[in-house]
Amino acid sequence: MPDVEILMAGAYPEWDMVDLEATYRVHRLWEAADRQELISKVGSNIRAIATRGELGASADLMKQLPKLEVVSCYGVGTDAIDLSYARANGIRVTNTPDVLTEDVADIAIGLLLSTARQIPQADVFVRTGQWGNVPMPLVTRVSGKKVGIVGMGRIGKAIARRAAAFGCDISYFARNRDQDVAYGYEANLVALANWADFLIVIVPGGAATTKIINAEVLEALGPEGMLINVSRGTTVDEEALIAALQNRTIQAAGLDVFLNEPKIDARFLTLPNVVLQPHHGSGTIETRKAMGKLVRDNLAAHFAGRALPTPVV
């Protein structure tokens, strides 16, 4: 039996599980009938946590693992991992950047097209026999419009490249101007929303961005504007968004992320002007295999004493 014991917060695809369980002694926290009992039983032997972005690793969990050396996260977002605790206690943290950039950018544009052109509604229109009996409502063009991007990191840049291919005018909001980016920079998020036809959100989660898209931003986006969120559910004030969709303060929204996933606010299900995705921006076979390999490469590098491929802490 492998000597190194790791705690897994949630399931990975089977191709990753096979490799991990051949290499380490894996304790499946998500399958435990009593999670605290499992932690009490094996916690003193755990040297690594393998987690997912939405599951993270709390300070409370890490405190119960005295031999913990590394937390390897399947995903880019680390806002659910207590990085301050990890730093203070010499615990390394890794994530899986870059490998999911293109897929998340693809889904952002896919949501934009689906929302503006009402592709899901058109599918229902055909399937329910309305075609030929009533006219399909006219929809909104994407090409040549003004796209505001909230966040200009790796994924923001990839989204911008795709929007530029549609002939869109692009400006972005970020904490600081990126001198290597030629697109317009707007330091005021409300002003960006007021300018944009479409507002695409791709900032990290965490305290600094919680409810950054609020009622004021949505009002500035206006009754012809559309919101696309492929970042984190925390970045949008959901009460304000639902009210804006109900009252047509904005025209529509395309959402891949929500608060309380997967048990999202039931009001979203009743709204005709929102396209819903199950937080699946990176959900391609190719990207999930690359993410899993990077998690495993980080663990292997740590236990071999090599430099970590993608360290966060």
Disulfide bonds with the S-S distance in Angstrom:
none
